[in-house]
Amino acid sequence: MQIRKKTIVCMLLFILFVGNAVAQNLITNVYGRDIRSLNGKWNAIIDLYDQGRGMKVYRNQGPKGNTDFYEYSFQGGLRLNVPGDWNSQTPELKYYEGTVWYARHFDAKRLTHKRQFLYFGAVSYRCRVYLNGAEIGSHEGGFTPFQIEVTDLLNEGENLIAIEVNNRRTKDAIPAMSFDWWNYGGITRDVLLVTTPQTYLEDYFIQLDKESPNRMIAKVALSDKKAGERITVSIPELKTSIDMLTDAEGKAETVFNIKKLERWSPESPKLYEVIVSSTNDRVKEQIGFRNITVKGTDIYLNGKPTFMCSISFHEEIPQRMGRAFSEADAAMLLNEAKALGVNMIRLAHYPQNEYTVRLAEKMGFILWQEIPVWQGIDFTNNNTRKKAQRMLSEMIKRDQNRCAVGYWGIANETQPSKARNEFLTSLLETGKQLDTTRLYVAAFDLVRFNREKKRFVMEDSFTSQLDVVAVNKYMGWYHPWPIEPENAVWEVIPDKPLIISEFGGEALYGQSGDENVASSWSEEYQARLYRDNIRMFDNIPNLRGVSPWILFDFRSPFRFHPTNQDGWNRKGLVSDQGIRKKAWYLMRDYYKTKFGE
């Protein structure tokens, strides 16, 4: 088989950098392309001792003679749903952290004048991909997409794809050894076979300038370095069509003014059909346009100071005790957020499914997306830093045209140090090379009560580099009140907008108890805690948003109180059975007052 030079280079790069931080080019708007789903039932082998690679199980060989035998078989054994986590599909894998092999056959055609890619929405946490018995690529990071070109690697007819998936926690991973949510493993998002023209529209970014209501930025990149090719960006509803020519790198960029544009907002989430075309390719999708900026201590959306009435949720369906992965799952999570009355969602603590992001945009939610740089990251490890940079890049590239995304989050609850500051600075630099139309944020848990000043204060030099500073503070739960809530004045980063990104406490749904006793784990105590925090919010002069932790109870082995937690974090405003607790109604009413201001 003759393999084109470009495919060989891609294969060598993947093999050379197995599991490291090599950034990849991603096809923008993959769901707007010629795609074929490879979802469904996949055969699987549990590889507890990591023997499969040495046994070459990815070849899926069977005996051909009387003396042949192999100590494995994909046929006749475990079958797992793709997409889906393995933990929720069989009791034996509930707590499993290790390797599982996936495999399936599919038919394909070798196409002339076309290119084909395997695209993975996410595989948790690291994986190697094998096609027809040969390793063709790898990826590390459980929440961002990746792709592998297979144009010259596909057989005409039957093909075998095998994937070695491992979710074992390691010190150099992101997240690292300990985190307060379930370590789901598996092929957790869509697997697609994508077909494109020989030279295709690989990347495009079309958004409003950060400040101007009518100044549009358009950046387009072809898959190949072709100069002088005409690129057209058109918005039919606005009767706008812009032409530009690619440079020697196959890239084109322009800025143009646009008239009569209705900007996207939570109240009116307007989207326009945008068509990007080249000589050989044409892609269209729904894109919205908005401005989000910071001036002083205010956050401006479309030129109007806006208070962020937010909520967080994990990518999990608690009633099913498994990863959310479908459009229906996204609708369940987002509809409950809509009922609460929020205008923003913090997608904690990692990039969530593209279905969730796109539906949130249609429903009018501002989004805060973040990468899982969460407690315990090894900030001294250069390879870990590169992984974080790649994860941030993959998150931004996937959702760069989603105007609902207002914030890129780079960290949560990290402790100050020179190494930490350098690590996070590198992330900001990476992000701003790709996108300056959003705000950059990080969440901190460093607020302390100064008894001499009788003020809440925080010192962290890194905050000066952020557009918005966020604080996780669990007054009344992890921190006793040092002063009455109505007297709890804050002087925290007073020159920037502040968001309380986490607060709350745990309650077991249906459990009653003394509202003054935390150990009751009661709905009454949780409601009291929320009332006290809401009273405190009035004393934070630069407060520009609040986001309770969290919408739903969620699974976490971190939590093992036998009667009140039993493997669940019970901070949800909604129980694991989907029933609203008393504190839910307090937050709904609070948000009603904020929208009335």
C-alpha positions as CSV (number, residue, x, y, z in Angstrom):
1,M,0.0,0.0,0.0
2,Q,1.3,3.4,-0.9
3,I,1.0,5.9,1.9
4,R,1.2,9.6,1.3
5,K,4.0,11.5,3.0
6,K,1.6,13.5,5.1
7,T,0.0,10.4,6.6
8,I,3.4,9.0,7.5
9,V,4.4,12.2,9.2
10,C,1.2,12.2,11.2
11,M,1.7,8.6,12.3
12,L,5.3,9.2,13.4
13,L,4.3,12.2,15.4
14,F,1.6,10.2,17.3
15,I,3.9,7.3,18.0
16,L,6.8,9.6,19.0
17,F,4.7,11.6,21.4
18,V,2.5,8.9,23.0
19,G,0.6,10.4,25.9
20,N,2.4,13.8,25.8
21,A,1.3,17.3,25.0
22,V,1.5,17.6,21.2
23,A,-1.2,19.9,20.0
24,Q,-3.3,18.8,17.1
25,N,-5.3,20.5,14.4
26,L,-9.0,19.8,14.8
27,I,-11.7,20.0,12.2
28,T,-13.9,23.0,13.1
29,N,-17.6,22.1,13.3
30,V,-17.2,18.4,12.8
31,Y,-20.9,17.9,13.1
32,G,-21.4,20.1,10.1
33,R,-19.4,17.7,7.9
34,D,-19.9,14.5,6.0
35,I,-19.8,12.2,9.0
36,R,-20.7,8.6,9.8
37,S,-21.3,7.4,13.3
38,L,-19.3,4.5,14.7
39,N,-21.3,4.5,17.9
40,G,-23.1,1.4,19.2
41,K,-22.1,-1.8,20.9
42,W,-18.4,-2.4,20.9
43,N,-16.7,-5.6,22.1
44,A,-14.5,-5.2,25.1
45,I,-11.8,-6.9,27.2
46,I,-10.8,-5.9,30.7
47,D,-7.0,-5.8,31.0
48,L,-6.3,-5.6,34.7
49,Y,-2.6,-6.3,34.4
50,D,-2.0,-4.4,31.2
51,Q,-1.1,-7.5,29.2
52,G,-3.1,-6.7,26.1
53,R,-0.5,-4.7,24.2
54,G,2.2,-7.4,24.7
55,M,-0.3,-10.0,23.5
56,K,-1.2,-7.9,20.5
57,V,-4.9,-8.1,21.2
58,Y,-5.4,-5.2,18.8
59,R,-4.8,-7.6,15.9
60,N,-7.8,-9.7,17.0
61,Q,-6.3,-12.9,15.7
62,G,-8.0,-16.3,15.8
63,P,-6.6,-19.8,15.4
64,K,-6.1,-21.0,11.8
65,G,-4.7,-24.4,12.5
66,N,-5.1,-27.3,15.0
67,T,-2.1,-26.1,17.1
68,D,-3.0,-22.4,17.1
69,F,-4.5,-20.7,20.1
70,Y,-4.8,-17.2,21.6
71,E,-5.5,-16.3,25.2
72,Y,-8.0,-13.6,24.4
73,S,-11.0,-13.0,22.3
74,F,-13.2,-10.0,21.6
75,Q,-16.0,-12.2,20.4
76,G,-18.4,-13.8,22.9
77,G,-17.5,-11.6,25.9
78,L,-18.2,-8.2,27.3
79,R,-19.9,-5.6,25.1
80,L,-20.1,-1.9,26.0
81,N,-22.1,1.0,24.7
82,V,-20.1,3.7,22.9
83,P,-20.4,6.5,23.8
84,G,-20.7,5.7,27.5
85,D,-18.5,5.1,30.6
86,W,-17.7,1.6,31.6
87,N,-18.3,2.2,35.3
88,S,-22.1,2.4,35.0
89,Q,-22.5,-0.4,32.5
90,T,-21.6,-3.4,34.6
91,P,-21.3,-3.8,38.4
92,E,-17.8,-5.3,38.1
93,L,-16.5,-2.1,36.6
94,K,-18.1,0.4,39.1
95,Y,-14.8,1.4,40.7
96,Y,-12.5,0.1,38.0
97,E,-9.4,2.2,37.2
98,G,-7.2,0.6,34.6
99,T,-7.2,-0.6,31.0
100,V,-10.1,-1.8,28.9
101,W,-9.8,-2.7,25.3
102,Y,-12.5,-1.8,22.8
103,A,-12.9,-3.2,19.3
104,R,-15.4,-3.2,16.4
105,H,-15.5,-3.9,12.7
106,F,-16.8,-1.4,10.2
107,D,-17.0,-1.2,6.4
108,A,-15.4,1.6,4.5
109,K,-14.4,2.6,1.0
110,R,-11.0,3.9,-0.1
111,L,-11.9,7.2,-1.7
112,T,-10.0,9.1,-4.4
113,H,-9.7,12.9,-4.1
114,K,-11.1,12.7,-0.6
115,R,-9.6,12.5,2.9
116,Q,-11.0,10.5,5.9
117,F,-10.5,10.9,9.6
118,L,-11.4,9.1,12.8
119,Y,-12.7,11.7,15.2
120,F,-13.2,11.0,18.9
121,G,-15.3,13.4,21.0
122,A,-13.5,12.2,24.1
123,V,-11.9,9.1,25.6
124,S,-11.2,9.0,29.3
125,Y,-8.4,9.3,30.2
126,R,-5.6,8.2,27.8
127,C,-5.8,5.9,24.8
128,R,-4.0,4.3,21.9
129,V,-5.8,3.8,18.7
130,Y,-5.2,0.8,16.4
131,L,-6.5,0.3,12.9
132,N,-6.3,-3.1,11.1
133,G,-3.6,-4.3,13.5
134,A,-1.3,-1.2,13.6
135,E,-1.1,1.7,16.1
136,I,-2.1,4.9,14.4
137,G,-2.3,7.4,17.2
138,S,-2.8,8.3,20.8
139,H,-4.3,10.9,23.1
140,E,-4.2,12.0,26.7
141,G,-7.0,14.0,28.3
142,G,-10.5,12.8,29.0
143,F,-12.6,15.7,28.0
144,T,-11.4,17.1,24.7
145,P,-11.6,15.8,21.1
146,F,-8.9,14.5,18.8
147,Q,-8.7,13.1,15.3
148,I,-6.4,10.8,13.2
149,E,-6.2,10.8,9.5
150,V,-6.9,7.4,8.0
151,T,-7.2,8.2,4.3
152,D,-4.5,5.7,3.2
153,L,-4.9,3.3,6.2
154,L,-8.5,2.1,5.5
155,N,-9.1,-1.2,3.8
156,E,-11.7,-1.3,1.0
157,G,-14.4,-3.2,2.8
158,E,-14.0,-4.5,6.3
159,N,-11.8,-2.7,8.9
160,L,-11.0,-3.4,12.5
161,I,-10.6,-0.5,15.0
162,A,-9.3,-1.3,18.5
163,I,-8.8,1.2,21.3
164,E,-6.7,0.7,24.4
165,V,-8.3,3.0,27.1
166,N,-6.9,3.6,30.5
167,N,-8.3,5.9,33.3
168,R,-5.8,5.2,36.0
169,R,-4.9,8.3,38.0
170,T,-1.3,9.5,38.0
171,K,0.6,12.4,39.5
172,D,1.4,13.9,36.1
173,A,-2.1,13.7,34.8
174,I,-4.8,16.5,34.6
175,P,-6.7,16.0,36.9
176,A,-4.1,14.3,39.1
177,M,-4.4,11.8,41.9
178,S,-7.3,13.1,43.9
179,F,-10.5,14.9,42.7
180,D,-14.0,15.2,44.0
181,W,-15.9,13.6,41.2
182,W,-16.2,10.1,39.7
183,N,-13.3,8.9,37.6
184,Y,-15.3,7.6,34.7
185,G,-13.4,5.6,32.1
186,G,-14.2,4.7,28.6
187,I,-15.1,6.1,25.2
188,T,-17.5,8.6,26.6
189,R,-18.4,10.7,23.5
190,D,-19.1,10.1,19.8
191,V,-16.8,8.3,17.5
192,L,-17.1,9.5,13.9
193,L,-15.6,8.7,10.5
194,V,-15.3,12.1,8.8
195,T,-14.9,12.6,5.1
196,T,-13.6,15.9,3.6
197,P,-12.4,17.1,0.3
198,Q,-8.7,16.8,-0.5
199,T,-8.1,20.3,0.6
200,Y,-10.7,21.3,3.1
201,L,-11.7,24.2,5.4
202,E,-9.9,23.0,8.5
203,D,-10.4,25.9,10.8
204,Y,-12.5,29.1,10.9
205,F,-13.2,31.6,13.6
206,I,-16.0,34.1,13.1
207,Q,-16.9,36.4,16.1
208,L,-17.4,40.0,17.0
209,D,-14.5,42.1,18.2
210,K,-14.5,42.2,22.0
211,E,-15.5,45.8,22.2
212,S,-17.3,46.8,19.0
213,P,-21.0,45.9,18.3
214,N,-20.5,45.8,14.5
215,R,-16.8,44.9,13.9
216,M,-16.5,41.3,12.8
217,I,-13.4,39.2,12.8
218,A,-13.1,36.3,10.4
219,K,-10.1,33.9,10.3
220,V,-10.0,30.9,8.0
221,A,-7.4,28.2,7.5
222,L,-7.2,25.5,4.8
223,S,-5.9,22.1,5.5
224,D,-3.0,22.6,3.1
225,K,-0.7,25.5,2.4
226,K,-2.4,26.9,-0.7
227,A,-1.9,30.5,-1.6
228,G,-4.4,32.6,-3.5
229,E,-7.5,30.5,-2.9
230,R,-10.7,32.4,-2.6
231,I,-12.5,32.1,0.7
232,T,-16.1,33.4,1.1
233,V,-17.8,34.0,4.4
234,S,-21.5,34.8,4.0
235,I,-24.4,35.5,6.4
236,P,-27.5,35.4,4.2
237,E,-30.0,36.9,6.7
238,L,-27.8,40.0,7.0
239,K,-27.1,40.1,3.2
240,T,-23.4,40.0,3.9
241,S,-20.7,38.2,1.9
242,I,-17.0,38.8,2.3
243,D,-14.3,37.4,0.0
244,M,-10.6,37.0,0.9
245,L,-7.6,35.2,-0.5
246,T,-5.3,32.8,1.4
247,D,-1.7,33.5,2.0
248,A,1.3,31.1,1.5
249,E,0.2,29.3,4.7
250,G,-3.3,28.7,3.3
251,K,-4.7,31.2,5.8
252,A,-7.0,34.2,5.3
253,E,-8.1,36.9,7.8
254,T,-10.2,40.0,7.6
255,V,-12.1,42.5,9.7
256,F,-15.3,43.9,8.4
257,N,-18.2,46.0,9.6
258,I,-21.7,44.6,9.7
259,K,-25.0,46.4,9.9
260,K,-28.3,45.6,11.6
261,L,-26.8,42.8,13.7
262,E,-29.0,41.5,16.5
263,R,-26.5,40.4,19.2
264,W,-27.0,37.2,21.1
265,S,-28.0,37.5,24.7
266,P,-29.7,35.2,27.4
267,E,-32.9,37.1,26.8
268,S,-32.7,36.7,23.0
269,P,-30.3,34.0,21.9
270,K,-30.2,34.9,18.3
271,L,-28.2,32.7,15.9
272,Y,-27.4,33.3,12.2
273,E,-26.7,30.8,9.5
274,V,-23.1,31.4,8.5
275,I,-21.6,29.8,5.4
276,V,-17.9,29.4,4.8
277,S,-16.8,28.2,1.4
278,S,-13.6,27.6,-0.6
279,T,-12.9,26.2,-4.1
280,N,-13.6,22.7,-3.0
281,D,-15.4,22.9,0.4
282,R,-18.5,24.4,1.9
283,V,-19.5,24.4,5.6
284,K,-22.4,26.0,7.3
285,E,-23.6,26.3,10.9
286,Q,-25.5,28.5,13.3
287,I,-23.4,31.2,14.9
288,G,-24.3,34.0,17.3
289,F,-22.5,37.2,18.0
290,R,-22.0,39.2,21.2
291,N,-19.6,41.4,23.1
292,I,-18.4,40.5,26.6
293,T,-15.9,42.8,28.3
294,V,-14.8,44.1,31.7
295,K,-14.7,47.8,32.7
296,G,-13.5,48.5,36.2
297,T,-15.4,46.1,38.4
298,D,-18.3,45.5,36.0
299,I,-18.9,42.7,33.5
300,Y,-20.5,44.1,30.3
301,L,-22.5,42.0,28.0
302,N,-23.4,43.8,24.8
303,G,-22.5,47.1,26.5
304,K,-24.7,46.5,29.5
305,P,-23.5,45.7,33.1
306,T,-24.6,42.2,33.7
307,F,-24.8,40.2,37.0
308,M,-24.0,36.5,36.5
309,C,-26.8,34.4,38.0
310,S,-25.0,31.1,37.6
311,I,-25.1,27.4,38.5
312,S,-22.6,24.5,38.1
313,F,-23.2,20.9,37.1
314,H,-21.1,17.9,36.3
315,E,-21.3,16.0,33.1
316,E,-23.4,13.3,34.8
317,I,-26.9,12.0,34.9
318,P,-27.3,11.2,38.6
319,Q,-30.4,9.1,38.1
320,R,-28.5,6.8,35.8
321,M,-25.2,7.2,37.8
322,G,-23.2,7.7,34.6
323,R,-21.7,10.2,32.2
324,A,-24.0,12.4,30.2
325,F,-23.3,11.9,26.5
326,S,-26.3,12.5,24.4
327,E,-28.5,15.4,23.3
328,A,-31.3,14.1,25.6
329,D,-28.8,14.1,28.5
330,A,-27.9,17.7,27.7
331,A,-31.6,18.7,27.6
332,M,-32.2,17.2,31.0
333,L,-29.4,19.1,32.7
334,L,-30.0,22.4,30.9
335,N,-33.8,22.4,31.5
336,E,-33.2,22.1,35.2
337,A,-30.8,25.0,35.1
338,K,-33.4,27.0,33.1
339,A,-36.0,26.3,35.8
340,L,-33.7,27.7,38.4
341,G,-33.6,31.0,36.5
342,V,-29.9,31.4,35.7
343,N,-28.3,33.3,32.9
344,M,-24.9,31.5,33.2
345,I,-23.6,28.0,33.7
346,R,-20.2,27.0,35.0
347,L,-19.4,23.7,33.3
348,A,-17.5,22.1,36.0
349,H,-14.7,21.1,36.1
350,Y,-13.7,20.2,32.6
351,P,-14.8,20.8,29.0
352,Q,-18.2,19.1,28.6
353,N,-20.0,17.5,25.7
354,E,-20.4,19.6,22.6
355,Y,-24.1,18.7,22.6
356,T,-24.4,20.5,26.0
357,V,-22.5,23.6,24.7
358,R,-24.5,23.9,21.5
359,L,-27.9,23.4,23.2
360,A,-26.9,25.9,26.0
361,E,-26.2,28.5,23.4
362,K,-29.7,28.0,21.8
363,M,-31.3,28.2,25.2
364,G,-29.5,31.5,26.1
365,F,-26.9,30.5,28.7
366,I,-23.6,32.3,29.1
367,L,-21.0,29.5,29.7
368,W,-17.8,29.3,31.8
369,Q,-15.7,26.4,30.4
370,E,-12.6,25.2,32.2
371,I,-9.9,22.6,32.1
372,P,-9.4,20.3,35.1
373,V,-6.4,22.0,36.6
374,W,-7.7,21.2,40.1
375,Q,-5.9,20.6,43.4
376,G,-2.8,18.4,43.4
377,I,-1.4,19.3,39.9
378,D,2.4,19.0,39.7
379,F,3.2,22.5,38.6
380,T,6.9,21.8,38.5
381,N,6.5,19.1,35.7
382,N,7.1,20.6,32.3
383,N,5.2,17.8,30.6
384,T,2.2,18.4,32.8
385,R,2.3,22.0,31.8
386,K,2.3,21.0,28.1
387,K,-0.7,18.7,28.6
388,A,-2.6,21.6,30.2
389,Q,-1.7,23.9,27.3
390,R,-2.9,21.3,24.8
391,M,-6.1,20.7,26.7
392,L,-6.8,24.4,26.8
393,S,-6.1,24.7,23.1
394,E,-8.4,21.7,22.2
395,M,-11.2,23.2,24.3
396,I,-10.9,26.6,22.7
397,K,-10.6,25.3,19.2
398,R,-13.7,23.1,19.5
399,D,-15.9,25.9,20.8
400,Q,-14.3,29.1,19.4
401,N,-17.4,29.9,17.4
402,R,-19.9,29.4,20.3
403,C,-20.8,32.9,21.4
404,A,-22.4,31.5,24.5
405,V,-18.9,30.8,25.9
406,G,-18.0,34.0,27.8
407,Y,-15.3,32.6,30.0
408,W,-12.3,30.4,29.6
409,G,-11.3,29.0,33.0
410,I,-7.7,28.0,33.6
411,A,-7.6,26.7,37.1
412,N,-9.6,25.8,40.3
413,E,-8.4,25.9,43.9
414,T,-4.6,26.1,43.3
415,Q,-2.2,27.2,45.9
416,P,0.2,30.2,45.2
417,S,3.8,29.4,44.4
418,K,6.3,30.6,41.8
419,A,5.9,27.3,39.9
420,R,2.1,27.6,40.0
421,N,2.2,31.2,38.8
422,E,4.5,30.3,35.9
423,F,2.3,27.4,35.0
424,L,-0.9,29.4,34.9
425,T,0.8,32.3,33.1
426,S,1.7,29.9,30.3
427,L,-1.9,28.9,30.1
428,L,-3.0,32.5,29.7
429,E,-0.5,33.0,27.0
430,T,-1.6,29.9,25.2
431,G,-5.3,30.9,25.4
432,K,-4.8,34.5,24.3
433,Q,-2.9,33.3,21.2
434,L,-6.0,31.6,20.1
435,D,-8.8,33.8,21.5
436,T,-9.0,37.3,22.9
437,T,-12.8,37.7,22.6
438,R,-13.6,36.0,25.8
439,L,-12.8,36.7,29.5
440,Y,-10.2,34.6,31.3
441,V,-11.0,33.5,34.9
442,A,-9.7,31.2,37.6
443,A,-11.3,30.1,40.9
444,F,-9.5,30.4,44.2
445,D,-10.2,29.2,47.7
446,L,-7.8,31.6,49.5
447,V,-10.2,34.1,51.1
448,R,-9.6,34.5,54.9
449,F,-11.1,36.5,57.6
450,N,-8.8,39.2,59.0
451,R,-9.8,39.7,62.6
452,E,-8.0,43.0,63.0
453,K,-9.7,44.6,60.0
454,K,-12.9,42.5,60.5
455,R,-12.9,42.0,56.8
456,F,-12.6,39.1,54.4
457,V,-9.4,39.4,52.4
458,M,-7.3,37.5,49.9
459,E,-3.8,37.8,48.6
460,D,-2.7,36.1,45.4
461,S,-0.5,38.1,43.0
462,F,-1.6,36.0,40.0
463,T,-5.1,37.5,40.1
464,S,-3.7,40.7,38.5
465,Q,-3.4,38.8,35.2
466,L,-7.1,37.7,35.1
467,D,-10.1,39.5,33.7
468,V,-12.4,38.2,36.4
469,V,-11.5,36.7,39.8
470,A,-13.7,33.9,41.2
471,V,-13.7,32.6,44.8
472,N,-14.9,29.3,46.3
473,K,-16.0,30.0,49.9
474,Y,-18.1,27.6,51.9
475,M,-19.2,29.8,54.8
476,G,-21.2,27.8,57.3
477,W,-20.0,24.5,56.0
478,Y,-16.1,24.1,55.9
479,H,-15.7,27.5,57.5
480,P,-17.6,28.7,60.6
481,W,-18.9,32.2,60.6
482,P,-16.5,34.5,62.4
483,I,-19.0,37.3,62.3
484,E,-22.7,37.6,61.6
485,P,-23.4,37.3,57.9
486,E,-24.9,40.7,57.6
487,N,-21.6,42.2,59.0
488,A,-19.3,40.0,56.8
489,V,-17.7,42.7,54.7
490,W,-15.4,41.7,51.9
491,E,-12.3,43.5,50.5
492,V,-11.2,40.9,48.0
493,I,-9.4,42.0,44.8
494,P,-11.4,45.3,44.9
495,D,-10.3,46.5,41.5
496,K,-11.8,43.6,39.5
497,P,-15.2,41.9,39.1
498,L,-15.6,39.1,41.6
499,I,-17.7,36.0,41.2
500,I,-18.5,33.6,44.1
501,S,-18.0,30.5,42.1
502,E,-18.8,28.0,44.8
503,F,-20.7,28.1,48.1
504,G,-23.2,25.9,49.8
505,G,-23.2,22.7,51.9
506,E,-24.5,19.2,51.9
507,A,-28.0,17.9,52.6
508,L,-29.6,14.5,52.1
509,Y,-32.9,15.0,50.4
510,G,-35.9,14.5,52.7
511,Q,-33.8,14.6,55.8
512,S,-35.2,17.0,58.4
513,G,-33.2,18.5,61.3
514,D,-32.1,21.5,63.3
515,E,-31.3,24.4,61.0
516,N,-28.5,25.4,63.4
517,V,-26.7,22.0,63.3
518,A,-24.5,21.1,60.4
519,S,-24.2,17.5,61.4
520,S,-27.9,17.0,60.8
521,W,-27.2,17.0,57.0
522,S,-30.7,18.3,56.8
523,E,-32.4,20.4,54.2
524,E,-33.2,22.9,56.9
525,Y,-29.5,23.4,57.6
526,Q,-28.6,23.7,53.9
527,A,-31.4,26.3,53.5
528,R,-30.2,28.3,56.5
529,L,-26.7,28.2,55.1
530,Y,-28.0,29.6,51.8
531,R,-30.0,32.4,53.5
532,D,-26.9,33.4,55.5
533,N,-24.7,33.5,52.4
534,I,-27.2,35.6,50.5
535,R,-27.2,38.1,53.3
536,M,-23.4,38.2,53.1
537,F,-23.5,39.0,49.3
538,D,-24.8,42.5,50.0
539,N,-21.4,43.3,51.7
540,I,-19.3,42.4,48.7
541,P,-19.0,45.7,46.7
542,N,-17.4,44.2,43.6
543,L,-19.6,41.1,43.5
544,R,-20.8,40.5,39.9
545,G,-22.0,37.0,40.0
546,V,-22.7,34.0,42.2
547,S,-22.7,30.3,41.4
548,P,-23.8,27.8,44.0
549,W,-22.2,24.4,44.2
550,I,-24.0,22.5,42.7
551,L,-27.2,21.8,40.7
552,F,-27.4,18.0,41.2
553,D,-26.0,15.7,43.8
554,F,-23.1,13.9,42.1
555,R,-21.1,10.7,42.6
556,S,-17.7,10.9,44.3
557,P,-15.7,8.2,46.0
558,F,-14.2,11.1,47.9
559,R,-17.4,11.1,50.0
560,F,-17.9,8.1,52.2
561,H,-20.1,9.0,55.2
562,P,-22.1,5.8,55.3
563,T,-25.6,7.1,55.8
564,N,-25.6,10.7,54.4
565,Q,-23.2,10.4,51.5
566,D,-22.5,6.8,50.6
567,G,-20.3,7.8,47.6
568,W,-22.3,11.0,46.7
569,N,-21.5,14.6,47.2
570,R,-24.8,15.9,48.5
571,K,-24.3,19.6,47.9
572,G,-26.8,19.6,45.1
573,L,-29.8,21.8,45.0
574,V,-31.5,18.8,43.4
575,S,-31.2,15.3,44.7
576,D,-29.7,12.3,42.9
577,Q,-33.3,11.3,42.1
578,G,-34.1,14.7,40.5
579,I,-36.1,16.2,43.4
580,R,-35.5,19.8,44.4
581,K,-34.4,20.6,47.9
582,K,-35.5,23.5,50.0
583,A,-32.4,25.6,49.1
584,W,-33.3,25.4,45.4
585,Y,-36.3,27.6,46.0
586,L,-34.2,30.1,47.9
587,M,-31.8,30.5,44.9
588,R,-34.6,30.7,42.4
589,D,-36.2,33.6,44.4
590,Y,-32.8,35.3,44.8
591,Y,-32.2,35.2,41.0
592,K,-35.6,36.6,40.4
593,T,-34.7,39.7,42.5
594,K,-31.4,40.1,40.6
595,F,-33.1,40.0,37.2
596,G,-35.6,42.6,38.5
597,E,-32.8,45.1,39.3
